[in-house]
Amino acid sequence: MKQNQGGFTLIELVMVIVILGVLAAVALPKFVDLKSDAVKAATDGVAGALSAASTINYASRSINSTKANTAAVANCSDVATVLQGGLPTGYSITAGVAATTGTACTVANTTVTPAVSSTFTAIAIT
């Protein structure tokens, strides 16, 4: 009695694995764009830092307006002066008038094309 066994040979299985590996190595970088995600995250981080700096400046200046580490904020661009270390290179803030209730301002990362932007809140204080 003769039995027929079906299945794939070891060589066939190895070749399929090699082909899948080559396809994954070639195709995967085209679908995964980590740079744009990193640029957006960095821009969001700068916007968060600007918002926090504006809030801390407002609280500190409300308590003591002569405090050395505070600054008057009249527009969105003034918030960069209260950010420790200043605004990072390659970022710009759109001009806008800040209000005491808070104003949405925009910071843009101009090191990439097209520029990536994010919003932050600026609180005006004299």
C-alpha positions in Angstrom: 0.0 0.0 0.0 1.4 3.3 -1.1 0.7 6.5 0.8 0.9 9.9 -0.9 2.0 12.6 1.4 1.2 16.2 0.4 2.9 19.4 1.6 5.7 21.8 0.8 9.4 20.9 0.8 11.8 22.7 3.0 13.3 24.6 0.1 9.9 26.0 -0.9 9.2 27.2 2.6 12.7 28.9 2.8 12.2 30.6 -0.5 8.8 32.0 0.6 10.3 33.3 3.8 13.2 35.0 1.8 10.8 36.6 -0.6 8.6 37.9 2.2 11.7 39.3 4.0 12.9 41.1 0.8 9.4 42.6 0.2 9.1 43.7 3.8 12.6 45.4 3.7 11.7 47.2 0.5 8.0 48.1 1.0 7.9 48.9 4.7 9.9 52.2 4.6 7.5 53.5 2.0 4.5 53.1 4.3 6.2 54.2 7.6 7.0 57.9 7.6 8.4 58.6 11.0 10.0 62.0 10.2 6.7 63.8 9.7 5.4 62.3 13.0 8.5 63.4 14.8 8.3 66.9 13.4 4.6 67.2 14.4 5.4 65.9 17.9 8.3 68.4 18.3 6.1 71.3 17.2 3.4 70.2 19.6 6.0 70.0 22.4 7.2 73.6 21.7 3.6 74.8 21.6 3.0 73.1 25.0 6.1 74.7 26.4 5.0 78.1 25.2 1.6 77.7 26.7 3.0 76.6 30.0 5.5 79.5 30.0 2.7 81.9 29.4 0.7 80.5 32.2 3.6 80.5 34.7 4.5 84.1 33.6 0.9 85.2 34.1 0.7 83.7 37.6 4.1 85.0 38.7 3.5 88.5 37.3 0.0 88.6 38.9 1.6 88.0 42.3 4.6 90.3 41.9 5.0 92.4 38.7 8.6 93.4 39.6 9.8 89.8 39.6 13.0 89.5 37.6 12.0 86.3 35.6 8.7 87.7 34.3 7.8 89.8 31.3 4.9 91.8 30.1 3.0 90.0 27.4 1.0 92.0 24.9 1.0 89.7 21.8 1.8 86.2 20.9 5.4 86.8 20.0 6.1 88.1 23.5 5.6 84.7 25.0 8.9 83.6 23.4 10.7 85.9 25.8 9.4 84.1 28.9 10.3 80.6 27.6 13.4 79.4 29.3 16.2 79.2 26.7 14.1 81.2 24.2 12.3 80.0 21.2 14.2 77.1 19.5 15.9 77.7 16.1 13.6 77.1 13.2 10.4 78.0 14.9 8.3 81.2 14.4 5.2 82.6 16.2 2.5 84.3 14.3 1.8 87.8 15.5 -1.5 88.2 17.3 -2.8 90.3 20.2 -3.0 88.3 23.5 -6.0 88.8 25.8 -6.2 88.4 29.5 -8.6 85.5 29.0 -6.2 83.8 26.7 -5.7 83.8 23.0 -5.0 81.0 20.6 -1.6 81.7 18.9 0.2 79.6 16.3 3.8 78.4 16.4 5.3 77.0 13.1 8.3 74.8 12.5 9.8 76.3 9.4 12.7 73.8 9.0 10.4 71.5 6.9 8.4 72.1 3.8 5.5 72.6 4.2 5.8 74.2 7.6 4.1 72.3 10.4 2.2 74.4 12.9 0.5 74.0 16.3 -1.5 76.2 18.5 -0.8 77.4 22.1 -2.6 79.8 24.5 -1.0 83.2 25.3 -2.3 85.2 28.3 -1.7 88.9 28.2 -0.4 90.7 31.3 1.2 94.1 31.7 
